[in-house]
């Protein structure tokens, strides 16, 4: 029986990795060994980045809410506590959007939070 070397599968696997490494600098885009290392590392960075993005956006929303609350004479923690006591359940993303696009609406929320305290 003839021996099968598997060259087609090996080439396919290598080309898949090299395709992912397209645009990398130097040998990282042309040499399989370095391309494989670079692709693995970039995958780790992408995975970590997807988690960091969530943290960064939450920090941004909190900063925006805090700035708008201070403009209305409250600090962030008192504002959030007042909203909770007033049974207003808006997430931070929506609160930050309201703070940016609807200043009058945010002022109304601030007044309700003050009244609940």
C-alpha positions, 0 to 999 in steps of 0.5 A: 500500500502506498504511503500518504504524506499529507502534504495537501492538509499541511499546506492548507493549514499553513496557508490558513495561518499565513492568510491570518498573518497577512499585513504583518511586518517582515517575516511574520507575514511570510514565514510559517513559524513566525507567522504562527507565533504572531497569529497566536499572540494577536489572538490573545490580544484580541481576546483581552481587548474584547474584555477591556473594551467593556471596562473602558466603555463603563468608565466612559459612561460613569465619567459622563454621568458624573460630569452631568450630575456635578453640573446639576449640583450632585455627585455621581454616587448620590445621584445613583443612590437617589435613582435607586431609591426613586425606583428608576432603573436606567443603565449607565449607557442610557444615562450617559446618552441622556446626559449628552443628548437631552440635558433637560431630561437629565436635569429632571432625573436629577430632581427626582433623585434629589427628591428621593433622598 
